[in-house]
């Protein structure tokens, strides 16, 4: 194990030699009679572990020099200032300049050696703590980056739940891939429509790319081959073209996108259900409207028939030679028919009202679906 490197600066040649002799057995010592000579020595070597500096070096002050070097992180890792003037001002200068310790002359050589050893041990502990902090900072940074990526995946899931078209889902997925530095394909397999395929960079997939997605569609839900990974659902597929094997980010993306593909599939099923519901609503509305028209036509036709019967019977009273009993009988028949017709009118009115209510309910359901879409589009969940 190499010895700690010590620099001693003192303009007293004899005292400098004394310190050198006392410390050279346990330290690698360099000596300088001036601050300028000390800086020349430092140009030839890396940082010293400790610089032992006298306060009065010719006309210069060691404390001023130490303050400058500490600010610029030069010469040594730690500085020790010593002086023959042990005053409050001298000690305060040692504190203010950034020295690790202050010693008073005359210095006990044994005490000096012990102090320097303890200072070296202190430096080693500080270095260990700094390394641990750096390592922890790195772990925290990586963890935060990973959390951010996973949060982005979860935010994508939230945005997909607000999509009502395949094109909107495609745009959200590709926006996410771009933000994560990924690229790939998306395939949608709607229940009542032809499959559609999109490329995150080119927009439209080539026939070869479409063939690859179709080939991999029947693979497991998550299937890896080389740097490529496909995430499958019966209604959709997401193929990522490059994810580094064994990387931590890769594991995060795989876990998150496994949830995303399920969300995509569920959303497509919802869109298919919504489209089917709208079709049923349209058919119900058409059927109700047609039925109402038919009732109106039937009612009008019945009214015409009744008018004709009443008119013909009334006219027959003037041309037929009937007894009183016959006229009363025919009159009773007419009154009964008219009474029945009045009841039919009431029935027709009730049926018409029911059909109108059915049409209103269908329109209200359609408006409710529209309001729900607009409400979900206005909501944004921000994660990370």
C-alpha positions as CSV (number, residue, x, y, z in Angstrom):
1,X,0.0,0.0,0.0
2,X,1.5,3.4,-1.0
3,X,2.2,6.0,1.6
4,X,0.0,9.2,1.8
5,X,1.5,12.1,0.0
6,X,2.3,15.1,2.2
7,X,3.4,18.6,1.1
8,X,5.2,20.8,3.7
9,X,5.7,24.6,3.0
10,X,7.9,26.6,5.3
11,X,10.5,29.3,4.6
12,X,12.7,28.0,7.5
13,X,15.1,25.5,5.9
14,X,16.1,23.9,9.3
15,X,12.5,23.5,10.5
16,X,11.5,22.1,7.1
17,X,14.2,19.4,7.3
18,X,13.1,18.6,10.8
19,X,9.5,18.0,9.8
20,X,10.6,16.0,6.7
21,X,12.8,13.7,8.8
22,X,10.0,13.1,11.4
23,X,7.4,12.2,8.8
24,X,9.2,10.6,5.9
25,X,9.0,7.1,7.4
26,X,5.2,6.9,7.2
27,X,4.5,9.5,4.5
28,X,5.8,10.4,1.1
29,X,7.0,13.9,1.8
30,X,7.7,16.8,-0.5
31,X,9.1,20.1,0.8
32,X,8.9,23.7,-0.5
33,X,10.6,26.9,0.9
34,X,8.0,29.2,-0.8
35,X,4.4,29.1,-2.1
36,X,5.7,29.5,-5.7
37,X,8.0,26.5,-5.3
38,X,5.0,24.5,-3.9
39,X,2.9,25.3,-6.9
40,X,5.8,24.2,-9.2
41,X,5.9,20.8,-7.3
42,X,2.1,20.5,-7.8
43,X,2.4,20.9,-11.6
44,X,4.5,17.7,-11.6
45,X,2.1,15.6,-9.5
46,X,-1.6,15.0,-8.7
47,X,-3.3,16.3,-5.6
48,X,-1.4,15.8,-2.3
49,X,-3.4,14.1,0.4
50,X,-2.4,16.8,2.9
51,X,-0.6,20.2,2.6
52,X,1.1,21.4,5.9
53,X,1.5,25.1,5.6
54,X,3.1,27.8,7.8
55,X,1.1,31.0,8.2
56,X,4.1,33.3,7.7
57,X,6.1,32.5,4.5
58,X,8.2,35.5,3.7
59,X,5.8,38.3,3.2
60,X,2.9,36.0,2.3
61,X,0.3,34.5,4.5
62,X,-0.4,30.7,4.3
63,X,-4.1,31.2,5.2
64,X,-4.7,33.4,2.2
65,X,-3.0,30.9,-0.1
66,X,-5.0,28.0,1.4
67,X,-8.3,29.9,1.0
68,X,-7.5,30.3,-2.7
69,X,-6.5,26.7,-3.3
70,X,-9.5,25.3,-1.4
71,X,-11.9,27.4,-3.5
72,X,-10.3,26.1,-6.7
73,X,-9.9,22.5,-5.4
74,X,-6.1,22.6,-6.0
75,X,-2.9,21.4,-4.4
76,X,-4.2,19.0,-1.8
77,X,-7.3,17.3,-0.5
78,X,-6.8,18.8,3.0
79,X,-4.8,21.6,4.5
80,X,-3.2,22.0,7.9
81,X,-2.2,25.5,9.0
82,X,0.4,26.1,11.7
83,X,1.8,29.2,13.2
84,X,4.0,30.5,16.0
85,X,1.4,33.1,16.9
86,X,-1.3,31.3,18.8
87,X,-3.9,34.0,19.0
88,X,-7.6,34.0,18.6
89,X,-7.2,35.8,15.2
90,X,-4.7,33.2,14.0
91,X,-7.1,30.3,14.9
92,X,-10.0,32.1,13.2
93,X,-8.0,32.6,10.1
94,X,-7.4,28.8,10.0
95,X,-11.1,28.2,10.3
96,X,-12.0,30.8,7.7
97,X,-9.5,29.8,5.1
98,X,-10.8,26.2,5.0
99,X,-8.0,24.4,6.7
100,X,-8.9,21.0,8.3
101,X,-6.8,21.8,11.4
102,X,-4.7,24.5,13.1
103,X,-1.4,23.7,15.0
104,X,0.7,25.9,17.2
105,X,4.5,26.0,17.2
106,X,6.4,24.4,18.6
107,X,4.8,21.3,17.2
108,X,5.1,17.9,18.9
109,X,6.4,15.6,16.1
110,X,4.6,12.6,17.5
111,X,1.4,14.5,17.9
112,X,1.8,15.9,14.3
113,X,2.3,12.3,12.9
114,X,-0.8,11.1,14.8
115,X,-2.9,14.1,13.6
116,X,-1.9,13.5,10.0
117,X,-2.8,9.8,10.3
118,X,-6.2,10.7,11.7
119,X,-6.7,13.2,9.0
120,X,-5.9,10.6,6.4
121,X,-8.4,8.2,8.0
122,X,-11.0,11.0,8.0
123,X,-10.3,11.5,4.3
124,X,-10.8,7.8,3.6
125,X,-14.1,7.8,5.5
126,X,-15.3,10.9,3.6
127,X,-14.3,9.3,0.3
128,X,-16.3,6.2,1.3
129,X,-19.3,8.3,2.2
130,X,-19.1,10.2,-1.0
131,X,-18.9,6.9,-3.0
132,X,-21.9,5.6,-1.1
133,X,-23.8,8.8,-1.8
134,X,-22.9,8.7,-5.4
135,X,-24.0,5.1,-5.7
136,X,-27.3,5.9,-3.9
137,X,-27.8,9.0,-6.1
138,X,-27.3,6.8,-9.1
139,X,-29.8,4.2,-7.8
140,X,-32.3,7.0,-7.0
141,X,-31.8,8.5,-10.5
142,X,-32.3,5.1,-12.1
143,X,-35.3,4.4,-10.0
144,X,-36.9,7.7,-10.8
145,X,-36.2,7.2,-14.5
146,X,-37.8,3.8,-14.3
147,X,-40.8,5.1,-12.3
148,X,-41.2,7.8,-14.9
149,X,-41.3,5.3,-17.7
150,X,-43.8,3.1,-15.9
151,X,-45.8,6.2,-15.1
152,X,-45.8,7.1,-18.8
153,X,-47.2,3.6,-19.6
154,X,-49.9,4.1,-17.0
155,X,-50.7,7.5,-18.4
156,X,-51.0,5.9,-21.8
157,X,-53.6,3.5,-20.4
158,X,-55.6,6.5,-19.0
159,X,-55.5,8.2,-22.4
160,X,-56.5,5.1,-24.3
161,X,-59.6,4.9,-22.1
162,X,-60.6,8.2,-23.6
163,X,-60.3,7.1,-27.2
164,X,-63.4,6.4,-29.3
165,X,-61.7,5.7,-32.7
166,X,-58.9,3.4,-33.8
167,X,-57.1,6.4,-35.3
168,X,-57.1,8.2,-31.9
169,X,-55.8,5.0,-30.2
170,X,-53.1,4.7,-32.8
171,X,-52.0,8.4,-32.3
172,X,-51.8,7.9,-28.5
173,X,-49.7,4.7,-28.8
174,X,-47.3,6.2,-31.3
175,X,-46.9,9.4,-29.2
176,X,-45.9,7.2,-26.3
177,X,-43.4,5.2,-28.4
178,X,-41.8,8.4,-29.7
179,X,-41.4,9.8,-26.1
180,X,-39.8,6.6,-24.9
181,X,-37.4,6.3,-27.9
182,X,-39.2,3.2,-29.2
183,X,-40.6,2.4,-32.6
184,X,-42.8,-0.3,-34.0
185,X,-46.1,-1.4,-35.5
186,X,-49.7,-1.6,-34.3
187,X,-52.4,-3.9,-35.7
188,X,-56.1,-3.6,-35.0
189,X,-58.5,-6.4,-35.7
190,X,-62.1,-4.9,-35.4
191,X,-64.9,-7.4,-35.0
192,X,-67.0,-6.2,-38.0
193,X,-64.3,-4.6,-40.2
194,X,-61.1,-5.5,-42.0
195,X,-57.8,-5.4,-40.0
196,X,-55.7,-2.2,-40.2
197,X,-52.0,-1.8,-39.6
198,X,-49.9,1.3,-38.8
199,X,-46.1,2.0,-38.6
200,X,-44.9,4.5,-35.9
201,X,-42.5,6.2,-38.3
202,X,-43.8,5.6,-41.9
203,X,-47.5,5.7,-41.0
204,X,-48.5,2.8,-43.3
205,X,-47.0,-0.7,-43.0
206,X,-45.5,-2.5,-46.0
207,X,-46.9,-5.8,-47.1
208,X,-43.9,-7.6,-45.5
209,X,-44.5,-5.8,-42.2
210,X,-48.2,-6.7,-42.3
211,X,-47.2,-10.3,-43.0
212,X,-44.9,-10.3,-39.9
213,X,-47.7,-9.0,-37.6
214,X,-50.2,-11.5,-39.0
215,X,-47.7,-14.3,-38.5
216,X,-47.0,-13.3,-34.9
217,X,-50.6,-12.6,-34.1
218,X,-51.2,-16.2,-33.0
219,X,-48.1,-16.3,-30.7
220,X,-48.4,-16.0,-26.9
221,X,-49.6,-12.7,-25.4
222,X,-45.9,-11.7,-25.0
223,X,-43.5,-13.1,-27.5
224,X,-39.8,-12.1,-27.8
225,X,-37.5,-12.8,-30.7
226,X,-34.1,-11.0,-30.6
227,X,-34.6,-7.4,-29.8
228,X,-38.2,-7.5,-31.0
229,X,-41.2,-8.0,-28.7
230,X,-44.9,-8.4,-29.7
231,X,-47.8,-7.9,-27.4
232,X,-50.9,-9.7,-28.5
233,X,-54.6,-9.5,-27.8
234,X,-57.4,-11.1,-29.9
235,X,-58.3,-7.6,-31.1
236,X,-54.9,-5.9,-31.3
237,X,-51.1,-6.3,-31.5
238,X,-48.2,-4.0,-30.7
239,X,-44.8,-5.0,-32.1
240,X,-41.8,-3.1,-30.6
241,X,-38.8,-3.4,-32.9
242,X,-35.9,-2.7,-30.6
243,X,-35.6,-3.4,-26.8
244,X,-32.2,-4.2,-25.4
245,X,-32.0,-7.8,-24.1
246,X,-31.6,-7.9,-20.3
247,X,-31.9,-4.1,-19.7
248,X,-33.8,-2.9,-16.7
249,X,-35.8,-0.5,-19.0
250,X,-36.8,-3.5,-21.1
251,X,-38.3,-5.3,-18.2
252,X,-40.2,-2.2,-17.2
253,X,-41.6,-1.7,-20.8
254,X,-42.5,-5.4,-21.0
255,X,-44.5,-5.3,-17.7
256,X,-46.2,-2.0,-18.6
257,X,-47.0,-2.8,-22.2
258,X,-48.4,-6.2,-21.2
259,X,-51.1,-4.1,-19.3
260,X,-51.4,-1.6,-22.2
261,X,-52.2,-4.3,-24.8
262,X,-55.0,-5.5,-22.5
263,X,-56.3,-2.0,-22.3
264,X,-56.2,-1.6,-26.1
265,X,-58.1,-4.8,-26.5
266,X,-60.7,-3.9,-23.9
267,X,-61.1,-0.4,-25.5
268,X,-61.6,-2.0,-28.9
269,X,-64.3,-4.3,-27.5
270,X,-66.0,-1.2,-26.0
271,X,-65.8,0.6,-29.3
272,X,-67.3,-2.4,-31.1
273,X,-70.1,-2.6,-28.5
274,X,-70.8,1.1,-28.9
275,X,-70.9,0.8,-32.6
276,X,-73.3,-2.1,-32.3
277,X,-75.4,-0.2,-29.8
278,X,-75.7,2.7,-32.2
279,X,-76.7,0.4,-35.0
280,X,-79.4,-1.2,-32.8
281,X,-80.6,2.3,-31.8
282,X,-80.8,3.3,-35.5
283,X,-82.8,0.1,-36.3
284,X,-85.1,0.5,-33.4
285,X,-85.8,4.1,-34.3
286,X,-86.4,3.1,-37.9
287,X,-88.8,0.3,-36.8
288,X,-90.7,2.5,-34.4
289,X,-91.0,5.3,-37.0
290,X,-92.3,2.9,-39.6
291,X,-94.8,1.3,-37.2
292,X,-96.1,4.7,-36.3
293,X,-96.6,5.6,-39.9
294,X,-98.4,2.4,-40.5
295,X,-100.8,3.1,-37.6
296,X,-101.4,6.6,-38.9
297,X,-102.3,5.2,-42.3
298,X,-104.5,2.5,-40.8
299,X,-106.3,5.1,-38.7
300,X,-106.9,7.4,-41.6
301,X,-108.1,4.5,-43.7
302,X,-110.5,3.4,-41.0
303,X,-111.9,6.9,-40.7
304,X,-112.6,7.0,-44.4
305,X,-114.4,3.6,-44.3
306,X,-116.6,4.7,-41.3
307,X,-117.5,8.0,-43.0
308,X,-118.5,6.1,-46.1
309,X,-120.7,3.7,-44.1
310,X,-122.4,6.5,-42.2
311,X,-123.0,8.4,-45.4
312,X,-124.5,5.4,-47.3
313,X,-126.7,4.4,-44.4
314,X,-128.0,8.0,-44.0
315,X,-128.8,8.2,-47.7
316,X,-130.6,4.9,-47.6
317,X,-133.2,6.2,-45.1
318,X,-134.5,8.5,-47.9
319,X,-134.9,5.9,-50.6
320,X,-135.8,2.8,-48.7
321,X,-139.4,2.1,-47.7
322,X,-138.6,0.9,-44.1
323,X,-140.7,0.5,-41.1
324,X,-140.1,2.3,-37.9
325,X,-138.5,-0.7,-36.3
326,X,-136.1,-1.1,-39.2
327,X,-135.0,2.5,-39.0
328,X,-134.4,2.2,-35.2
329,X,-132.4,-1.0,-35.8
330,X,-130.2,0.6,-38.4
331,X,-129.7,3.7,-36.2
332,X,-128.6,1.5,-33.3
333,X,-126.1,-0.2,-35.6
334,X,-124.6,3.1,-36.7
335,X,-124.4,4.3,-33.1
336,X,-122.7,1.1,-32.0
337,X,-120.2,1.3,-34.9
338,X,-119.4,5.0,-34.1
339,X,-119.0,4.1,-30.4
340,X,-116.6,1.3,-31.2
341,X,-114.7,3.7,-33.6
342,X,-114.3,6.2,-30.8
343,X,-112.7,3.5,-28.6
344,X,-110.4,2.6,-31.5
345,X,-109.4,6.3,-31.7
346,X,-108.4,6.2,-28.0
347,X,-106.4,3.0,-28.6
348,X,-104.7,4.6,-31.6
349,X,-103.8,7.7,-29.5
350,X,-102.3,5.5,-26.7
351,X,-100.2,3.5,-29.2
352,X,-99.1,6.6,-30.9
353,X,-98.0,8.1,-27.6
354,X,-96.1,4.9,-26.7
355,X,-94.3,5.1,-30.1
356,X,-93.4,8.7,-29.5
357,X,-92.0,7.9,-26.1
358,X,-89.9,5.1,-27.6
359,X,-88.5,7.5,-30.2
360,X,-87.7,10.0,-27.5
361,X,-85.9,7.4,-25.4
362,X,-83.7,6.3,-28.4
363,X,-82.8,9.9,-29.0
364,X,-82.0,10.5,-25.3
365,X,-79.8,7.4,-25.2
366,X,-77.9,8.6,-28.3
367,X,-77.4,12.1,-26.7
368,X,-76.2,10.5,-23.5
369,X,-73.6,8.5,-25.3
370,X,-72.4,11.7,-27.0
371,X,-72.2,13.6,-23.8
372,X,-70.2,10.7,-22.2
373,X,-67.7,10.8,-25.1
374,X,-67.2,14.6,-24.7
375,X,-66.9,14.3,-21.0
376,X,-64.2,11.6,-21.2
377,X,-62.3,13.6,-23.8
378,X,-62.2,16.6,-21.5
379,X,-60.7,14.6,-18.6
380,X,-56.9,14.3,-18.4
381,X,-55.1,12.3,-15.7
382,X,-51.5,13.6,-15.3
383,X,-49.0,11.0,-14.0
384,X,-45.4,11.9,-13.4
